[in-house]
Structure formats: structure tokens, C-alpha cells
Amino acid sequence: MQENEASRVCLDSARGGLGKNPARGAALVWCVLSGGVLWSSAACGQLSIVASTAGFTDIRTTGTPIVPISDDSETVLSFDVLGPAGWGGNRVFAGGVGVLVGNNGGIIWNPVAGQADQVGFTNTALPGTPSNSTSGGNGNGQRQFVAVMWDDMLPSSTAPATELDWQVIDGDLLVQWSLEDNFDATGPGRITFQARFYSQEHVSKTGVAASLLYLDTLYAPGQGGFNDGASATIGYNGNGIGDAPGAVLHSFNTASVAGSGESGNPNLPSGLDLVIPSPGGAGFVLLGCVLVRRRRR
């Protein structure tokens, strides 16, 4: 990379731009701030999504099942359940509120009471408009929405059956979709993915609020229009809430992730980190940027 190009990337980073599909092997830009902590480009502006090195912790056999599940089903995990399990929230994803988990691969923080179909079957780009027919759809304009793998998922009863599970590990809240089929691509192949929302202790050390992690993203060979997120939305919409109020889109109907447990595309990441602005806001002074080149796993 030429020096002037590196400077341009660094300046772009300070304005909040990393590109929407950082992959293994890609150069990521980091800003060094006066607080002595290395933060992503989000520290210079808005929340960002970058390739992650976090591992996938499979909770299909250890987690608490989210039931019942069906086509377009949704379940609210109340804080009365999450709190005693050890989840206290973090500076982006607050504790003390319920968390809606949709079978269609999305999560809404503090959902709108009494509304169904908040993670509808029609995925859109973010920030986008409400999904399907409800004003609370995909949290638009009202709630934080995490599109982990937002698509028209279809649970399967074929053994091993589709499962949704949650578990708190070391203060982190994990939500996992296991063996999900696709309404428009039913067949023998099914996918598994999860979101991990970190404890405030972890956030304070790393600046990473959550990781979106993918174990298997292939429905079946030849289903290129659906595999690796090709028919899904992946991203975050803050809807003006908290320390990460904006929207950031990783991908929309584009193959952009590959499962860590499969022989997939080595140029696609198997995990994504949601990295937040540095604590202290304007009190932190940008000292410079460095380029970090990710190695392939």
C-alpha cells in the first residue's frame, strides 16, 4: 500500500468508514486514542462491524431451549430470566429489559409489547423500513435490532430438529439458531449461527459489544442464491438509542460470511464484531491510525 493510500484509508476510518464486508486477509484500520486503548475506527465515529477472531461456542446441547418455535415465531426472553442467569447488559445492549428472539435470524432489544412479526420474513437493507406489516418490524424507529442472519428461516422437525437456545457464559449472553432451513430453499442442508453479547467488563477492555458467529452457512451445494448469507441481511440498527445509535450494514442479499465448521470460502469471515465508539467520547484525542492485516485461519 502506498503511503498516500494508507493516509487516505486512515482519514476515511476517522470518518467512520471501514467498508461493509471486511474479510479474512483484509486490512483493518484502527485508531489509537489518548486513553491508552486500541479501538477500531468506530472510536473515531460510529459503530462498525469488523471481521472477528472469536470462536464459536456451541450451546445446542448446553443452552436453554427457546420454545415453541415455528415459521416466523418469536419469543421474548424477560430480564426476570436473563438477570438471575448472570446477564447484566453492557453500554450498548442494556440489562433490565426483555430480548426478543425471532426464528428469522434477528434479535430486538426491549421489544414493542403486544406486536407480533417484529422479525418478519421479508428482510431489507438497514436501516430500511419496518419488515412486513407491523410498525415495530425489525425495530425500525423504535428499538435496537441485530440482524444476525435475517432471512426467511424455516424450522425443521427432521432429526436432528431445529433448535433455538440461549445461555449466559462468564457474563456473556449467547443466542443460537441451530439447524435452520430456509423457506425458499428447503432441503438436506441447514445452517447454524449465533450472537454473543458481551459483559460490560469485556466491553471495557476490548470495545467489542457483541460478536455474530457462524458455524455453518451452507444450505446445500449449488444453492448459491442462499448460501453464506446470499439471501439474508447482516447488520445492526441502533435507531437512535444509546452509545451506538446509528445503523451499520455488513451485507444485504450478498454472500458475505462462511461457517467455521465447514469447508467454505476462505476469503469470507466466520465471525463479525460489533465495535463501539470509545468511552469518553470527545474527551479522547485521536493520535493516529495503524493498518492491521488479518491472517487467514
MARMIZA-490281 format. One record per residue (C-alpha): z, x, y; residue number from 1; residue in three letters. Coordinates in steps of 0.001 Angstrom, whole numbers, plus 500000, padded with zeros to 6 digits. Each point is the difference from the previous one (the first is absolute). Last residue first. Example, Ala and Ser with C-alpha at 12.3 -4.5 7.8 and 13.67 -1.06 7.14 Angstrom:
<nodes>
[[507140 513670 498940] 2 'SER']
[[500660 498630 496560] 1 'ALA']
</nodes>
This chain:
<nodes>
[[509683 492732 480971] 297 'ARG']
[[497564 500884 502730] 296 'ARG']
[[501400 502129 502737] 295 'ARG']
[[500618 498507 503418] 294 'ARG']
[[498919 502071 502991] 293 'ARG']
[[502520 500065 502825] 292 'VAL']
[[498779 500446 503560] 291 'LEU']
[[502643 500711 502594] 290 'VAL']
[[500778 498358 503285] 289 'CYS']
[[501837 501008 503127] 288 'GLY']
[[503158 499731 502076] 287 'LEU']
[[500123 496230 500482] 286 'LEU']
[[503263 499190 501767] 285 'VAL']
[[502450 497490 498557] 284 'PHE']
[[501915 497832 502447] 283 'GLY']
[[497006 497701 500215] 282 'ALA']
[[500883 498487 496643] 281 'GLY']
[[503365 501265 498775] 280 'GLY']
[[499218 499445 496368] 279 'PRO']
[[496493 501118 499072] 278 'SER']
[[497295 497397 499582] 277 'PRO']
[[499668 498733 496425] 276 'ILE']
[[498205 501215 496906] 275 'VAL']
[[498833 497486 497405] 274 'LEU']
[[499215 502237 497044] 273 'ASP']
[[497087 499434 497620] 272 'LEU']
[[499726 500740 496286] 271 'GLY']
[[497360 500579 497360] 270 'SER']
[[497679 501637 502534] 269 'PRO']
[[496219 499987 499457] 268 'LEU']
[[497958 503178 499495] 267 'ASN']
[[501073 500344 496370] 266 'PRO']
[[498228 496712 499134] 265 'ASN']
[[501646 498633 496910] 264 'GLY']
[[501307 501233 496663] 263 'SER']
[[503033 497764 499905] 262 'GLU']
[[503740 500095 500614] 261 'GLY']
[[499809 501097 503642] 260 'SER']
[[497848 496993 500848] 259 'GLY']
[[497257 500456 502567] 258 'ALA']
[[499957 498784 503605] 257 'VAL']
[[497231 499338 502569] 256 'SER']
[[497246 497862 498494] 255 'ALA']
[[499155 497844 503032] 254 'THR']
[[500516 496280 500547] 253 'ASN']
[[502237 500802 502965] 252 'PHE']
[[501711 503373 500204] 251 'SER']
[[502908 501872 501563] 250 'HIS']
[[500493 497546 502849] 249 'LEU']
[[502792 500532 502517] 248 'VAL']
[[501529 497185 502017] 247 'ALA']
[[502489 500464 502813] 246 'GLY']
[[503722 499359 500416] 245 'PRO']
[[501412 503048 498198] 244 'ALA']
[[503471 500385 501550] 243 'ASP']
[[500809 496300 499880] 242 'GLY']
[[497610 497044 499928] 241 'ILE']
[[496753 499608 501931] 240 'GLY']
[[498106 498530 497073] 239 'ASN']
[[500770 503045 497845] 238 'GLY']
[[496855 499690 497889] 237 'ASN']
[[499660 502516 497191] 236 'TYR']
[[497198 501207 497749] 235 'GLY']
[[497985 499540 496829] 234 'ILE']
[[497504 497120 499748] 233 'THR']
[[498251 499362 496691] 232 'ALA']
[[496534 499624 498447] 231 'SER']
[[499278 503723 499503] 230 'ALA']
[[503685 500753 499419] 229 'GLY']
[[499370 502658 497364] 228 'ASP']
[[497919 497633 497851] 227 'ASN']
[[498689 496668 501300] 226 'PHE']
[[496309 500376 500898] 225 'GLY']
[[499702 502940 497641] 224 'GLY']
[[500694 497839 496978] 223 'GLN']
[[498005 502333 497741] 222 'GLY']
[[502960 501208 498037] 221 'PRO']
[[502841 497468 500020] 220 'ALA']
[[502788 498867 502317] 219 'TYR']
[[500620 503526 501252] 218 'LEU']
[[502808 500601 502522] 217 'THR']
[[502712 501370 497715] 216 'ASP']
[[503192 501743 501140] 215 'LEU']
[[499735 499411 503753] 214 'TYR']
[[502728 500662 502565] 213 'LEU']
[[500532 498601 503486] 212 'LEU']
[[502775 502039 501616] 211 'SER']
[[502456 498807 502616] 210 'ALA']
[[501802 501009 503188] 209 'ALA']
[[498995 503673 500034] 208 'VAL']
[[501471 501887 502980] 207 'GLY']
[[501340 502632 497608] 206 'THR']
[[503704 500577 500514] 205 'LYS']
[[500926 496890 501976] 204 'SER']
[[497780 497877 497777] 203 'VAL']
[[501759 501248 496856] 202 'HIS']
[[503424 499158 501419] 201 'GLU']
[[498662 496632 501171] 200 'GLN']
[[499195 499161 496410] 199 'SER']
[[496363 499907 498971] 198 'TYR']
[[497725 497077 499239] 197 'PHE']
[[498003 500708 496835] 196 'ARG']
[[496923 497857 499406] 195 'ALA']
[[498417 499666 496575] 194 'GLN']
[[496795 500026 497964] 193 'PHE']
[[498646 499005 496592] 192 'THR']
[[496464 498803 499153] 191 'ILE']
[[498346 498075 497191] 190 'ARG']
[[497017 500663 497721] 189 'GLY']
[[499061 497671 497151] 188 'PRO']
[[498187 497436 502113] 187 'GLY']
[[500229 497839 503071] 186 'THR']
[[498045 501186 503018] 185 'ALA']
[[500025 497195 502574] 184 'ASP']
[[503621 498910 499502] 183 'PHE']
[[501106 503609 499573] 182 'ASN']
[[502446 501070 497298] 181 'ASP']
[[503463 501426 500628] 180 'GLU']
[[501561 502279 497391] 179 'LEU']
[[503153 500834 501946] 178 'SER']
[[500767 499157 503645] 177 'TRP']
[[503007 501982 501208] 176 'GLN']
[[502558 499715 502789] 175 'VAL']
[[502326 502958 500597] 174 'LEU']
[[502857 499959 502515] 173 'LEU']
[[501492 503435 500679] 172 'ASP']
[[503793 500487 500177] 171 'GLY']
[[500051 502492 497141] 170 'ASP']
[[497959 497588 497874] 169 'ILE']
[[499854 496282 500870] 168 'VAL']
[[497845 497984 497610] 167 'GLN']
[[497283 497365 500151] 166 'TRP']
[[497624 498607 497401] 165 'ASP']
[[496752 498049 499765] 164 'LEU']
[[498561 499781 496509] 163 'GLU']
[[496634 499279 498383] 162 'THR']
[[500177 499521 496258] 161 'ALA']
[[499764 502708 497370] 160 'PRO']
[[498793 497928 498324] 159 'ALA']
[[497508 497526 501438] 158 'THR']
[[501789 497713 502448] 157 'SER']
[[497960 501321 502919] 156 'SER']
[[500828 499806 503690] 155 'PRO']
[[497023 499537 502328] 154 'LEU']
[[499700 502053 503179] 153 'MET']
[[497763 498953 502885] 152 'ASP']
[[500525 503173 502020] 151 'ASP']
[[502588 501748 502142] 150 'TRP']
[[500775 503352 498385] 149 'MET']
[[503120 501178 501857] 148 'VAL']
[[499278 497837 503035] 147 'ALA']
[[503306 500241 501854] 146 'VAL']
[[500646 497237 502525] 145 'PHE']
[[502559 499947 502783] 144 'GLN']
[[500520 496466 501317] 143 'ARG']
[[498855 497564 502659] 142 'GLN']
[[496567 500622 501448] 141 'GLY']
[[498387 500259 496609] 140 'ASN']
[[502542 500173 497205] 139 'GLY']
[[497203 499988 497437] 138 'ASN']
[[499749 496217 500465] 137 'GLY']
[[502797 498555 502109] 136 'GLY']
[[497658 497626 501782] 135 'SER']
[[498858 498677 496633] 134 'THR']
[[496424 499305 498887] 133 'SER']
[[498522 503052 498275] 132 'ASN']
[[501239 503333 501313] 131 'SER']
[[501095 500175 503611] 130 'PRO']
[[497632 501990 502210] 129 'THR']
[[499259 503706 500016] 128 'GLY']
[[502404 502835 500737] 127 'PRO']
[[498749 501171 497599] 126 'LEU']
[[496842 499280 498014] 125 'ALA']
[[500028 496840 497923] 124 'THR']
[[501107 498941 496531] 123 'ASN']
[[499384 496429 498846] 122 'THR']
[[502415 499252 497133] 121 'PHE']
[[502934 499263 502269] 120 'GLY']
[[503122 502003 500673] 119 'VAL']
[[501762 497353 502108] 118 'GLN']
[[498792 497308 497594] 117 'ASP']
[[503067 497832 500468] 116 'ALA']
[[501949 499304 503157] 115 'GLN']
[[503554 498689 499985] 114 'GLY']
[[501637 502949 501683] 113 'ALA']
[[497783 502569 501711] 112 'VAL']
[[500582 503279 498190] 111 'PRO']
[[502569 502675 500956] 110 'ASN']
[[497705 502846 498874] 109 'TRP']
[[496755 498961 498360] 108 'ILE']
[[498711 501854 496927] 107 'ILE']
[[496461 500042 498609] 106 'GLY']
[[498246 500411 496660] 105 'GLY']
[[498705 496496 499276] 104 'ASN']
[[503094 499191 497927] 103 'ASN']
[[501831 499732 503292] 102 'GLY']
[[503424 501541 500590] 101 'VAL']
[[501980 498537 502907] 100 'LEU']
[[502927 502109 501223] 99 'VAL']
[[503142 498368 501377] 98 'GLY']
[[502004 501413 502871] 97 'VAL']
[[503170 502091 500488] 96 'GLY']
[[498244 503329 499767] 95 'GLY']
[[497218 500951 502354] 94 'ALA']
[[496698 501593 499064] 93 'PHE']
[[499162 502367 502854] 92 'VAL']
[[503366 501618 500761] 91 'ARG']
[[501106 499753 496376] 90 'ASN']
[[501389 497320 497692] 89 'GLY']
[[503338 499814 498221] 88 'GLY']
[[498917 499603 496388] 87 'TRP']
[[502830 500754 497564] 86 'GLY']
[[499845 497214 497414] 85 'ALA']
[[502670 498111 501982] 84 'PRO']
[[497537 499851 502930] 83 'GLY']
[[496907 498937 498032] 82 'LEU']
[[501501 496850 498503] 81 'VAL']
[[501641 498434 503053] 80 'ASP']
[[497124 501615 501888] 79 'PHE']
[[497759 497388 498454] 78 'SER']
[[496978 500892 497881] 77 'LEU']
[[497428 497369 500914] 76 'VAL']
[[497450 499181 497307] 75 'THR']
[[496296 499254 500343] 74 'GLU']
[[497396 498692 497547] 73 'SER']
[[496265 500227 500747] 72 'ASP']
[[499121 499585 496261] 71 'ASP']
[[503268 499979 498102] 70 'SER']
[[503305 501809 499911] 69 'ILE']
[[503401 498494 499258] 68 'PRO']
[[501787 502242 500384] 67 'VAL']
[[500580 503399 501589] 66 'ILE']
[[501308 502105 497116] 65 'PRO']
[[502891 502403 500719] 64 'THR']
[[498989 503606 499411] 63 'GLY']
[[500491 502273 496999] 62 'THR']
[[497008 499211 497768] 61 'THR']
[[497313 499655 502659] 60 'ARG']
[[501793 502449 502312] 59 'ILE']
[[497465 502857 499852] 58 'ASP']
[[500907 502694 502525] 57 'THR']
[[496695 501198 501483] 56 'PHE']
[[500329 503399 501661] 55 'GLY']
[[499906 500698 503718] 54 'ALA']
[[497324 502471 501154] 53 'THR']
[[498580 497569 502530] 52 'SER']
[[496705 499723 501890] 51 'ALA']
[[500509 498839 503567] 50 'VAL']
[[500504 496643 501709] 49 'ILE']
[[500950 500059 503656] 48 'SER']
[[502510 498242 502263] 47 'LEU']
[[499090 500315 503662] 46 'GLN']
[[500135 502778 502575] 45 'GLY']
[[500833 503699 499926] 44 'CYS']
[[502521 499576 497188] 43 'ALA']
[[497271 498171 498107] 42 'ALA']
[[498216 503358 499858] 41 'SER']
[[502397 500916 497220] 40 'SER']
[[503440 501417 500625] 39 'TRP']
[[501452 503477 499568] 38 'LEU']
[[503614 499946 501220] 37 'VAL']
[[501617 502408 502477] 36 'GLY']
[[500609 497337 502629] 35 'GLY']
[[497509 501726 502287] 34 'SER']
[[497043 498544 498166] 33 'LEU']
[[497466 501558 497680] 32 'VAL']
[[497040 497710 499412] 31 'CYS']
[[498237 499841 496668] 30 'TRP']
[[496305 499676 499236] 29 'VAL']
[[498737 499421 496489] 28 'LEU']
[[497084 501910 498527] 27 'ALA']
[[498563 498236 496973] 26 'ALA']
[[500287 501418 496480] 25 'GLY']
[[501457 496806 498666] 24 'ARG']
[[498857 497186 502221] 23 'ALA']
[[500601 498665 503522] 22 'PRO']
[[498209 496644 500275] 21 'ASN']
[[500568 498382 503392] 20 'LYS']
[[499508 502900 502357] 19 'GLY']
[[502868 502022 501410] 18 'LEU']
[[500024 498479 503484] 17 'GLY']
[[503216 499451 501968] 16 'GLY']
[[499115 501401 503419] 15 'ARG']
[[501807 503222 499173] 14 'ALA']
[[497885 500166 496877] 13 'SER']
[[496821 499850 502054] 12 'ASP']
[[501320 502946 501987] 11 'LEU']
[[500639 501935 496810] 10 'CYS']
[[496597 499067 498639] 9 'VAL']
[[498383 501228 503224] 8 'ARG']
[[501944 503243 499907] 7 'SER']
[[498971 500592 496389] 6 'ALA']
[[496387 499365 500980] 5 'GLU']
[[500253 502494 502857] 4 'ASN']
[[501438 502604 497645] 3 'GLU']
[[497251 499533 497440] 2 'GLN']
[[500947 498669 496584] 1 'MET']
</nodes>
